[in-house]
């Protein structure tokens, strides 16, 4: 654990190393040194097909040498480097969907059939999972206090029959109690976890030998959920305390909202999530409310009480355009809310959650909503616009999945089971 303010330097170092690796791989590939490019890509966890302009490495070296010869090179600024490949994607983003428009029944889209494969197991229940912003990695956290990190391209290689592929690339042990949530830094190789031990821990997964956290935030409560601000400078935490905690990543300072949302705030927070721009964040609470906060002032700007009747709200996530919030509750419903007005615009029925703190998610295009039916042990999918149920697939877990998480960039997702297993889902060929 690093006790000083070294996180900024660690993030910068990881960012520079990752960009340098991308430049080297692209340089080798562009000059037809395919075997060397593949070896470096595998050793540094860099995508072999990373998009970098041809001869970019040569250009930067030439500029650096020229600057050094002129005596002008002092500090390596990130402004002269390529945008960090981590946390970005070349996938085309779909246009924003106006979910408030009423659709004719029967006009629903059909989601392609998916198949799943077990990747690994924890020693106990798998409680959470999260994909990296670029979809290259995902991590899982268990009641066994461990964190497993997988590389998605290697998962696909393994599923395709490559017996040499090893998708599980890191395992971290540093919590004393079961894991609750995970998140990836938006621009660097930092994975953050939260657990019942009241701790938030930072891991640098670019370091192959690191097993323990290099930085720890000690909260006063069980930390149920975490979410990075898109800048990576702040981390939001939902705990057993009814008010969200906001941490400055660099200074360790913890901030609380500047206004008390309402007199009925009395429940732990099940989930916190930032919007895509960080201008708003949302909390899903045990007291049955969904609350929206201004991302700058930290003031509560809207409280939707009784969002799921008298039941607790177990999850809440924004659409990419941050106009709507998708929530899940223990009233057996999934709902879509308009941020501007606070009104419910869609209700997705047919997936029961009785005991587990499950969640509802969008697929990568936001055309479909996916959740778990605890009663039937099935993955349920709805057309996001029409709210019609379009698919029910057996989860293939021996026991109900505890968590479901979708890639932000492609049609793959993972389910985590009470049977300790991690299953990877992709479209059937």
ABEGO torsion letter per residue (X at the ends): XBABBAAAAAAAAAAAAAAAAAAAAAAAAAAGBAAAAAAAAAAAGBBAABBBBBGAAAAAAAAAAAAAAAGABABBBAAABBBBABGBBABBBBBBBBAABBBBBGABBBBBBBBBBBABBBABBBABBBBBAAGABBBBBBAAGBBBBBBAAAAAAAAAGBAABBABABBBBABABBBABBBBBAABBBBBBBBAAGBBBBBBAABAABABBABBBBBABBBABBBBBAAGABBBBBBABABBBBBBAAAGBBBBBABBABAABABBBABBBBBAAGABBBBBBAAGBBBBBBAAAGBBABBBBGABEABBBABBBBBAAGABBBBBBAAGBBBBBBAAAGBBABBBBGBBBAABBBBBBBBAAGABBBBBBAAAGBBBBBBAAAGBBABBBBAGBBEBBABBBBBAABBBBBBBBAAGBBBBBBBBX
